[in-house]
Amino acid sequence: MVAVVGWEQALAELVATRGPALVGYAYLLCGDRREAEDLVQDALVKTFASARRGTALANTEGYVRRAVLTTYLDGFRRRRRWAAVRHLAGGEEVVAGPEAAVGDRLAVRDALAGLSPRERACVVLRFYEDLTVPRIADELALSEGAVKRYLSDAVRRLEATLGPVRPPSPTAPAADETLVRLVTSSPRRTR
């Protein structure tokens, strides 16, 4: 395709001549015909959106193939992240009984509500978002020492409200894992 050709004509020609090959390429990536068609459509939109802004596209098929690959990888990463946290959204959780889960969630929610805003932010970023202390310090514009202090105070206050977070035996999960389990059993609240 030559850059002097209008983007509408280039799009029509590309879909007519190379559409099945592009869908085949996308199918090799994802293994599903419908998803492959969606990938190609998204890639065409992304590619030709830049053409409408005046960007010349000398090799439209190459741009579209690259956009198919990028769109596929972005979707794969999104699905992988979602699979890692899907259990946090509720779903098929096996518990002793619904009353116990509700009681635990309410207790954790109330305990978190009793923390100061900075303590709560540090706890959520550390144990729910799994950020490191330096990263939390950057996110909250605090020193690392302040973050450690907020975390220490918050864990102490959570332990006073929820009971010991520390494991009773050496074979029990680490304190961080126990707190993560408690915090993540409470559904995310949006404001």
Secondary structure, 3 states (H helix, E strand, C coil): CCCCCCHHHHHHHHHHHHHHHHHHHHHHHHCCHHHHHHHHHHHHHHHHHHHHCCCCCCCHHHHHHHHHHHHHHHHHHHHHHHHHHHHHHCCCCCCCCHHHHHHHHHHHHHHHHCCCHHHHHHHHHHHHCCCCHHHHHHHHCCCHHHHHHHHHHHHHHHHHHHCCCCCCCCCCCCHHHHHHHHHHCCCCCCC
